[in-house]
Amino acid sequence: MSNLSELNAHLFDALKRLGSPDLSPEQIDAEVKRSNAIVGIADQITENAKVSITAAKLFAEHGALVLPHLPQIGKAKDADK
């Protein structure tokens, strides 16, 4: 997965698999565990995206003044200096 569209597609694929009437109880259990793992990873990916958006908003609102506090965008101040 390299973008949120692909993540969305994986989530809907998992939902389709869970809705299959041909699954045995064991297959349903395995699919639920797999889906829970996918959702856990998806939650982390979307949380990271939210952090990036927040950083971009801060930069848009406050300009270069916030760059020292946003090491992914600007250069962080060295703690040793």
C-alpha positions as CSV (number, residue, x, y, z in Angstrom):
1,M,0.0,0.0,0.0
2,S,1.5,3.3,-1.0
3,N,-1.5,5.7,-0.7
4,L,-4.8,6.2,1.1
5,S,-6.8,5.0,-1.9
6,E,-5.1,1.7,-1.8
7,L,-5.7,1.5,1.9
8,N,-9.3,2.1,1.3
9,A,-9.5,-0.6,-1.3
10,H,-7.9,-3.1,1.1
11,L,-10.4,-2.2,3.8
12,F,-13.3,-2.8,1.4
13,D,-11.8,-6.0,0.2
14,A,-11.7,-7.2,3.9
15,L,-15.3,-6.2,4.3
16,K,-16.3,-8.2,1.2
17,R,-14.4,-11.3,2.5
18,L,-16.2,-11.1,5.8
19,G,-19.5,-10.9,4.1
20,S,-19.0,-14.1,2.0
21,P,-21.7,-16.7,2.8
22,D,-19.3,-19.5,1.8
23,L,-17.0,-19.1,4.8
24,S,-16.8,-21.8,7.5
25,P,-16.7,-20.6,11.1
26,E,-12.9,-21.2,11.2
27,Q,-12.5,-19.1,8.0
28,I,-14.6,-16.4,9.5
29,D,-12.5,-16.4,12.7
30,A,-9.3,-16.2,10.6
31,E,-10.8,-13.4,8.4
32,V,-11.8,-11.4,11.5
33,K,-8.3,-11.7,12.9
34,R,-6.8,-10.6,9.6
35,S,-9.3,-7.7,9.3
36,N,-8.5,-6.5,12.9
37,A,-4.8,-6.5,11.9
38,I,-5.6,-4.5,8.8
39,V,-7.7,-2.0,10.7
40,G,-5.0,-1.5,13.3
41,I,-2.4,-0.7,10.7
42,A,-4.9,1.5,8.8
43,D,-5.6,3.4,12.0
44,Q,-1.8,4.2,12.4
45,I,-1.5,5.2,8.7
46,T,-4.5,7.6,9.0
47,E,-3.2,9.0,12.3
48,N,0.2,9.7,10.6
49,A,-1.6,11.5,7.7
50,K,-3.5,13.6,10.3
51,V,-0.2,14.6,11.9
52,S,1.2,15.7,8.5
53,I,-1.9,17.7,7.7
54,T,-1.7,19.4,11.1
55,A,1.9,20.3,10.5
56,A,1.0,21.7,7.0
57,K,-1.8,23.8,8.5
58,L,0.6,25.2,11.2
59,F,3.1,26.1,8.5
60,A,0.3,27.7,6.3
61,E,-1.0,29.7,9.3
62,H,2.3,30.8,10.9
63,G,4.9,30.5,8.2
64,A,8.6,29.8,8.9
65,L,8.2,30.6,12.6
66,V,7.0,27.1,13.3
67,L,9.7,25.3,11.2
68,P,12.0,24.7,14.2
69,H,9.2,22.8,15.9
70,L,8.3,20.7,12.8
71,P,11.5,18.7,12.1
72,Q,9.8,16.9,9.1
73,I,9.3,20.2,7.3
74,G,12.1,22.4,8.7
75,K,15.3,22.0,10.6
76,A,14.9,21.3,14.3
77,K,17.1,23.2,16.7
78,D,19.9,21.1,18.1
79,A,19.5,20.3,21.7
80,D,23.2,20.6,22.3
81,K,23.4,24.3,21.3
